[in-house]
Amino acid sequence: MEQFLIDDADRYEELVQAFNPKPVAPVRAGSTNPDFLVSTRIRPLLRDEISQGFPESVCSRPGGAYIVDLHELKKSVRGLPCLNSFSYPVDRVFGPDSTTKQIYDAIIQPLVPLA
């Protein structure tokens, strides 16, 4: 399966660029249940993944929409591979350049006095 992803990386990139997401009601911090905060961190690709040519498959939407898109390249029975995409609204998105300290300060630190 990994070789399939590497061999079809160009097709994958083409499909991701053409991805036209259906509108998802964005979640704004504080607008949902105040007892829950759903956050996600998009990890950077590992050096081995980059050197082998793996594409990124988790993306946040531009403009601070608080929506994460997951893309998966699937083999077709006939024809070219197709893209399966899933969208998830969250309260906070931390990108691959976010540090653990930044995440701690934004999410965990306010909870410490409550523990």
N, CA, C and O of each residue as an XYZ file, in Angstrom:
460
protein
N       0.823     -1.203      0.000
C       0.000      0.000      0.000
C       0.857      1.254      0.000
O       0.529      2.229     -0.675
N       1.955      1.239      0.752
C       2.815      2.415      0.788
C       3.373      2.723     -0.585
O       3.441      3.887     -0.979
N       3.774      1.694     -1.321
C       4.326      1.915     -2.653
C       3.274      2.520     -3.583
O       3.597      3.350     -4.433
N       2.023      2.106     -3.420
C       0.922      2.677     -4.191
C       0.850      4.193     -3.981
O       0.697      4.947     -4.942
N       0.960      4.636     -2.725
C       0.900      6.068     -2.428
C       2.077      6.815     -3.048
O       1.914      7.914     -3.577
N       3.251      6.219     -2.981
C       4.446      6.858     -3.536
C       4.351      6.923     -5.054
O       4.656      7.957     -5.649
N       3.931      5.831     -5.685
C       3.835      5.777     -7.147
C       2.803      6.754     -7.682
O       2.972      7.298     -8.774
N       1.744      6.982     -6.931
C       0.657      7.851     -7.393
C       0.624      9.199     -6.680
O      -0.433      9.822     -6.584
N       1.763      9.651     -6.184
C       1.829     10.928     -5.457
C       1.409     12.097     -6.344
O       0.750     13.022     -5.868
N       1.776     12.072     -7.611
C       1.384     13.171     -8.512
C      -0.128     13.215     -8.682
O      -0.731     14.288     -8.654
N      -0.733     12.059     -8.855
C      -2.192     11.982     -8.984
C      -2.852     12.488     -7.702
O      -3.840     13.222     -7.751
N      -2.306     12.094     -6.569
C      -2.828     12.531     -5.278
C      -2.785     14.054     -5.167
O      -3.784     14.682     -4.814
N      -1.628     14.647     -5.469
C      -1.490     16.110     -5.388
C      -2.484     16.805     -6.310
O      -3.066     17.826     -5.946
N      -2.676     16.254     -7.498
C      -3.630     16.820     -8.459
C      -5.049     16.789     -7.892
O      -5.787     17.767     -8.008
N      -5.427     15.674     -7.283
C      -6.765     15.546     -6.708
C      -6.964     16.447     -5.490
O      -8.042     17.013     -5.309
N      -5.947     16.582     -4.668
C      -6.051     17.451     -3.496
C      -6.190     18.908     -3.944
O      -6.975     19.658     -3.364
N      -5.438     19.314     -4.964
C      -5.544     20.686     -5.476
C      -6.943     20.967     -6.018
O      -7.448     22.083     -5.895
N      -7.570     19.949     -6.619
C      -8.909     20.113     -7.192
C     -10.010     19.906     -6.146
O     -11.190     20.079     -6.452
N      -9.638     19.539     -4.924
C     -10.612     19.271     -3.868
C     -11.470     20.502     -3.624
O     -10.958     21.585     -3.340
N     -12.769     20.325     -3.737
C     -13.731     21.403     -3.518
C     -14.631     20.960     -2.365
O     -15.639     20.289     -2.587
N     -14.271     21.332     -1.139
C     -15.003     20.808      0.017
C     -16.432     21.322      0.097
O     -16.740     22.453     -0.281
N     -17.285     20.449      0.601
C     -18.650     20.875      0.888
C     -18.598     21.765      2.118
O     -17.788     21.526      3.013
N     -19.429     22.771      2.180
C     -19.416     23.640      3.353
C     -19.728     22.859      4.627
O     -20.656     22.051      4.671
N     -18.941     23.117      5.645
C     -19.157     22.538      6.967
C     -19.314     23.708      7.913
O     -18.526     24.653      7.882
N     -20.326     23.645      8.748
C     -20.523     24.737      9.701
C     -19.280     24.847     10.574
O     -18.975     23.929     11.335
N     -18.553     25.971     10.472
C     -17.339     26.107     11.275
C     -17.658     26.207     12.755
O     -18.707     26.714     13.151
N     -16.746     25.720     13.547
C     -16.871     25.787     15.002
C     -15.954     26.892     15.476
O     -14.774     26.905     15.127
N     -16.454     27.794     16.242
C     -15.637     28.869     16.807
C     -15.384     28.571     18.271
O     -16.271     28.103     18.985
N     -14.186     28.840     18.705
C     -13.828     28.594     20.106
C     -14.849     29.279     21.009
O     -15.129     30.467     20.852
N     -15.391     28.537     21.937
C     -16.362     29.084     22.878
C     -17.796     28.998     22.411
O     -18.706     29.284     23.189
N     -18.035     28.609     21.147
C     -19.406     28.573     20.656
C     -20.062     27.222     20.899
O     -21.278     27.088     20.754
N     -19.270     26.219     21.267
C     -19.825     24.898     21.530
C     -19.951     24.707     23.029
O     -19.872     25.672     23.789
N     -20.143     23.491     23.452
C     -20.246     23.168     24.871
C     -19.005     23.681     25.597
O     -17.891     23.300     25.236
N     -19.164     24.532     26.608
C     -17.996     25.081     27.299
C     -17.204     24.041     28.089
O     -16.085     24.315     28.522
N     -17.778     22.846     28.280
C     -17.075     21.798     29.007
C     -16.120     20.997     28.127
O     -15.329     20.202     28.633
N     -16.191     21.203     26.818
C     -15.353     20.451     25.887
C     -14.650     21.392     24.927
O     -15.227     22.376     24.463
N     -13.414     21.082     24.642
C     -12.643     21.813     23.650
C     -11.949     20.774     22.784
O     -11.099     20.022     23.261
N     -12.311     20.739     21.526
C     -11.722     19.774     20.600
C     -10.606     20.464     19.841
O     -10.835     21.398     19.073
N      -9.387     19.982     20.072
C      -8.209     20.547     19.415
C      -7.490     19.442     18.656
O      -7.580     18.265     19.006
N      -6.786     19.837     17.627
C      -5.998     18.866     16.874
C      -4.657     19.476     16.502
O      -4.535     20.681     16.285
N      -3.670     18.619     16.437
C      -2.345     19.044     16.001
C      -1.992     18.237     14.762
O      -2.024     17.007     14.777
N      -1.659     18.931     13.706
C      -1.242     18.283     12.476
C       0.271     18.136     12.552
O       1.005     19.123     12.497
N       0.723     16.908     12.676
C       2.156     16.692     12.829
C       2.861     16.844     11.490
O       2.281     16.569     10.439
N       4.109     17.282     11.531
C       4.867     17.358     10.279
C       5.220     15.946      9.813
O       5.272     15.005     10.605
N       5.459     15.825      8.513
C       5.913     14.542      7.995
C       7.293     14.230      8.564
O       8.105     15.132      8.766
N       7.551     12.965      8.817
C       8.860     12.534      9.288
C       9.862     12.564      8.138
O       9.476     12.504      6.970
N      11.148     12.658      8.469
C      12.181     12.694      7.429
C      12.080     11.499      6.488
O      12.217     11.643      5.273
N      11.842     10.324      7.053
C      11.704      9.122      6.218
C      10.519      9.238      5.269
O      10.604      8.826      4.112
N       9.423      9.791      5.750
C       8.237      9.955      4.908
C       8.515     10.930      3.771
O       8.099     10.702      2.635
N       9.211     12.004      4.075
C       9.553     12.994      3.052
C      10.506     12.392      2.024
O      10.308     12.551      0.820
N      11.544     11.698      2.504
C      12.534     11.137      1.584
C      11.931     10.062      0.678
O      12.396      9.870     -0.445
N      10.910      9.365      1.152
C      10.261      8.334      0.342
C       9.220      8.924     -0.600
O       8.745      8.233     -1.501
N       8.856     10.196     -0.408
C       7.907     10.861     -1.300
C       6.459     10.801     -0.868
O       5.562     10.996     -1.688
N       6.213     10.533      0.414
C       4.838     10.503      0.886
C       4.246     11.913      0.873
O       4.913     12.862      1.286
N       3.019     12.061      0.410
C       2.363     13.379      0.444
C       1.703     13.617      1.803
O       1.432     12.674      2.546
N       1.452     14.881      2.114
C       0.704     15.213      3.336
C      -0.755     14.831      3.108
O      -1.296     15.037      2.022
N      -1.381     14.278      4.130
C      -2.765     13.838      3.961
C      -3.735     14.522      4.920
O      -4.944     14.306      4.835
N      -3.223     15.339      5.823
C      -4.070     16.075      6.769
C      -3.791     17.559      6.569
O      -2.642     17.995      6.638
N      -4.839     18.328      6.324
C      -4.675     19.756      6.036
C      -5.713     20.561      6.801
O      -6.843     20.113      6.994
N      -5.323     21.741      7.229
C      -6.311     22.648      7.810
C      -6.753     23.600      6.708
O      -5.988     23.915      5.797
N      -7.969     24.042      6.801
C      -8.483     24.954      5.784
C      -7.903     26.340      5.997
O      -7.694     26.763      7.134
N      -7.646     27.035      4.923
C      -7.100     28.386      5.060
C      -8.121     29.351      5.646
O      -9.326     29.107      5.592
N      -7.632     30.429      6.196
C      -8.498     31.472      6.713
C      -9.029     31.212      8.109
O     -10.005     31.840      8.520
N      -8.417     30.306      8.843
C      -8.849     30.058     10.214
C     -10.243     29.485     10.326
O     -10.989     29.848     11.236
N     -10.614     28.587      9.407
C     -11.966     28.032      9.395
C     -12.190     26.976     10.466
O     -13.326     26.551     10.676
N     -11.128     26.538     11.154
C     -11.236     25.525     12.197
C     -11.851     24.228     11.671
O     -12.677     23.599     12.333
N     -11.431     23.849     10.474
C     -11.865     22.596      9.868
C     -10.619     21.869      9.375
O      -9.737     22.467      8.760
N     -10.562     20.574      9.655
C      -9.434     19.756      9.229
C      -9.937     18.797      8.157
O     -10.956     18.130      8.336
N      -9.218     18.735      7.047
C      -9.554     17.822      5.956
C      -8.540     16.688      5.925
O      -7.333     16.928      5.945
N      -9.027     15.458      5.876
C      -8.180     14.272      5.752
C      -8.407     13.693      4.368
O      -9.546     13.488      3.948
N      -7.314     13.429      3.661
C      -7.399     12.909      2.296
C      -6.762     11.532      2.230
O      -5.718     11.283      2.833
N      -7.405     10.646      1.490
C      -6.911      9.285      1.332
C      -7.047      8.890     -0.128
O      -8.127      8.992     -0.709
N      -5.957      8.442     -0.715
C      -5.978      7.971     -2.095
C      -6.408      6.514     -2.097
O      -5.839      5.691     -1.380
N      -7.410      6.200     -2.901
C      -7.950      4.842     -2.954
C      -7.757      4.262     -4.347
O      -7.896      4.953     -5.356
N      -7.434      2.986     -4.373
C      -7.338      2.279     -5.651
C      -8.739      2.099     -6.210
O      -9.685      1.801     -5.481
N      -8.852      2.286     -7.512
C     -10.120      2.042     -8.183
C     -10.084      0.659     -8.815
O      -9.020      0.153     -9.172
N     -11.244      0.062     -8.945
C     -11.313     -1.230     -9.617
C     -10.899     -1.052    -11.069
O     -10.192     -1.883    -11.639
N     -11.349      0.032    -11.646
C     -10.976      0.383    -13.022
C     -10.596      1.843    -13.049
O     -11.196      2.662    -12.352
N      -9.621      2.165    -13.834
C      -9.259      3.561    -14.024
C      -8.277      4.068    -12.988
O      -7.613      3.303    -12.288
N      -8.212      5.377    -12.917
C      -7.252      6.052    -12.044
C      -7.674      5.999    -10.586
O      -8.857      5.848    -10.285
N      -6.708      6.123     -9.678
C      -7.057      6.193     -8.247
C      -7.942      7.412     -7.972
O      -7.866      8.421     -8.673
N      -8.774      7.301     -6.947
C      -9.657      8.407     -6.587
C      -9.339      8.864     -5.165
O      -8.651      8.178     -4.409
N      -9.858     10.037     -4.825
C      -9.591     10.649     -3.529
C     -10.818     10.543     -2.637
O     -11.914     10.942     -3.031
N     -10.636     10.011     -1.443
C     -11.664     10.054     -0.404
C     -11.238     11.140      0.567
O     -10.108     11.134      1.056
N     -12.134     12.067      0.847
C     -11.827     13.158      1.766
C     -12.881     13.228      2.856
O     -14.066     12.990      2.620
N     -12.423     13.558      4.048
C     -13.298     13.691      5.201
C     -12.983     15.017      5.880
O     -11.819     15.404      5.984
N     -14.007     15.706      6.338
C     -13.836     17.011      6.978
C     -14.356     16.950      8.409
O     -15.422     16.397      8.682
N     -13.566     17.538      9.321
C     -13.921     17.525     10.731
C     -13.815     18.942     11.302
O     -12.742     19.542     11.248
N     -14.903     19.483     11.844
C     -14.817     20.779     12.520
C     -14.218     20.609     13.910
O     -14.536     19.651     14.616
N     -13.366     21.524     14.295
C     -12.722     21.500     15.611
C     -12.718     22.914     16.191
O     -13.006     23.887     15.494
N     -12.385     23.007     17.482
C     -12.315     24.315     18.131
C     -10.975     25.005     17.889
O     -10.911     26.230     17.785
N      -9.908     24.216     17.799
C      -8.561     24.768     17.593
C      -7.780     23.832     16.690
O      -7.910     22.611     16.784
N      -6.962     24.413     15.809
C      -6.077     23.640     14.947
C      -4.654     24.152     15.154
O      -4.388     25.351     15.061
N      -3.756     23.227     15.435
C      -2.339     23.555     15.553
C      -1.627     22.897     14.384
O      -1.736     21.687     14.179
N      -0.903     23.693     13.624
C      -0.215     23.190     12.443
C       1.084     22.487     12.763
O       1.479     22.396     13.925
N       1.752     21.987     11.730
C       2.998     21.254     11.929
C       4.118     22.096     12.530
O       5.073     21.554     13.087
N       4.007     23.399     12.422
C       5.049     24.276     12.970
C       4.788     24.661     14.425
O       5.614     25.335     15.040
N       3.661     24.244     14.979
C       3.342     24.554     16.379
C       4.220     23.725     17.315
O       4.479     22.546     17.072
N       4.662     24.360     18.371
C       5.492     23.660     19.346
C       4.612     23.098     20.459
O       3.473     23.525     20.647
N       5.157     22.143     21.183
C       4.441     21.570     22.317
C       4.168     22.652     23.360
O       3.114     22.642     23.995
N       5.092     23.574     23.543
C       4.899     24.668     24.501
C       3.728     25.551     24.088
O       2.926     25.947     24.934
N       3.620     25.865     22.800
C       2.505     26.686     22.331
C       1.167     25.996     22.604
O       0.200     26.637     23.015
N       1.126     24.708     22.375
C      -0.112     23.956     22.613
C      -0.416     23.900     24.106
O      -1.561     24.071     24.522
N       0.616     23.661     24.902
C       0.439     23.637     26.358
C      -0.093     24.975     26.851
O      -1.058     25.014     27.615
N       0.528     26.072     26.422
C       0.111     27.400     26.884
C      -1.326     27.726     26.472
O      -2.058     28.370     27.224
N      -1.725     27.288     25.293
C      -3.060     27.620     24.791
C      -4.157     26.722     25.342
O      -5.282     27.177     25.554
N      -3.840     25.449     25.576
C      -4.888     24.492     25.937
C      -4.778     23.968     27.359
O      -5.777     23.923     28.077
N      -3.600     23.576     27.772
C      -3.426     22.887     29.055
C      -3.255     23.839     30.237
O      -3.862     23.638     31.289
N      -2.440     24.863     30.069
C      -2.154     25.789     31.161
C      -3.409     26.316     31.852
O      -3.444     26.340     33.082
N      -4.440     26.739     31.118
C      -5.650     27.215     31.803
C      -6.355     26.149     32.635
O      -7.148     26.480     33.517
N      -6.073     24.855     32.360
C      -6.742     23.765     33.084
C      -6.003     23.357     34.352
O      -6.588     22.731     35.236
N      -4.716     23.708     34.448
C      -3.905     23.266     35.587
C      -4.509     23.692     36.931
O      -4.558     22.869     37.844
N      -4.969     24.933     37.095
C      -5.545     25.304     38.395
C      -6.807     24.513     38.745
O      -7.175     24.426     39.917
N      -7.457     23.950     37.764
C      -8.693     23.193     38.014
C      -8.432     21.758     38.445
O      -9.325     21.074     38.946
N      -7.173     21.301     38.242
C      -6.853     19.900     38.556
C      -6.622     19.698     40.043
O      -6.343     18.582     40.479
